[in-house]
Amino acid sequence: MGLRLRAEPGGRGGPRGRARSVLRRGIDKAAFHPDKRDRAGLAAAFGIPQDRLLIAFAGRVDSGKRAMTVALAARQLIDRGHDLSVIFAGDGGERGAIHQLLGPRAVCPGALTQADLARVYASADVFVFPSRIEITPNVVLEAKACGTPVVVSGGPGGGAVHVRAPGADGIVIDAESADIWADAVGGLLADPGRREAMGRAARADIERHHPSWRDVLAEDLLPVWTRIARRPRGTGGRASVTRR
């Protein structure tokens, strides 16, 4: 999602032509970067062993974001023999139920700062986001920018909006069953080479196709502001910003 800048020139009785410019949503590619990986820091902060596989989720820990789907899938994977922990970054009403289901394998630190989120994304082996109520799921972009493989929901409202080539820069799942999510995530956990390749493709997609906030300022905002500033006085024009 972005913003649409709309300039409507012309005063009373004048022309009603409209000039529109799209203000894209940027991402801080330096703040969210693979070099933020810090398993030693996560071990110190949350007690997650450095040699244990790590699944990450970020967002409200509730039914709307389908956080329990992540927990149920993780429970299956643990029961299948995967040595893993899951970190749920965010507040929400399902944190207690998740702790009951996963015990010490669940880490629920609440809302994290941007710097701590970047560290979680970059340190995770897989980022899992089953939500289907999204407009622009920024957490998927952030995880991809950190070079982390993403497993997301397809269809309207899912994180698939930010997966350019399913199977290459992320995995898209068009199902709600925790069994199917467990199979997809488990396949990645069992294949380090595939995880590494998908993480590289994810970061490359961010580099090539998503603007930084500096790009948004230079390419989207400044040209519009300059055009408005140079408009002759007395034209009666106005500019407004609306969501796209």
Helices and strands as residue ranges (DSSP letters): E 3-8, E 19-23, G 34-36, H 39-46, E 53-58, H 67-79, E 84-89, H 95-102, G 103-105, E 106-110, H 114-123, E 126-129, H 138-145, E 150-153, G 159-162, E 171-173, H 178-189, H 192-209, H 213-215, I 216-221, H 222-229, E 238-243
